[in-house]
Amino acid sequence: MNLLFVCSRNRLRSPTAEAVFSMLDGYEVLSAGTGSDSEQEVSTDLVDWADVIFAMEGVHRRRLNQRFGARLRAKRLIVLGIRDEYSYMDPRLVELLKERVLPHLPVSHPVR
């Protein structure tokens, strides 16, 4: 299963999610940002690749819908409600990600 995590600039939240969940067996995980100044900007190829897209905030869902509306109809798009107030790999962010993402994934082993 392919998971895509999206935030604004792909520098803190979504790369943290990518690092945390890339350790799960059976999942390919990437991250991207909605802004043109993103480390990795979300693209048509990434949206098509993803089975599930996790947006950090509602604004990211709106931006995705504006740019890729028709392509998103067949995708699961989940808003995590995680604000931009954490640094990369902040332990509080890691725990929040696990709490909000894992219920959406059929995993047999918890992420450590």
Buried (B, 14 or more C-beta within 10 A) or exposed (E): EBBBBBBBBBBBBBBBBBBBBBEBEEBBBBBBBBBEEBEBBBEEEBBEBBEBBBBBBEBBBEBBBEBBEEBBEEBEBBBBEBEEEBEEEBEEBBEBBBEBBBEEBEBEEEBE
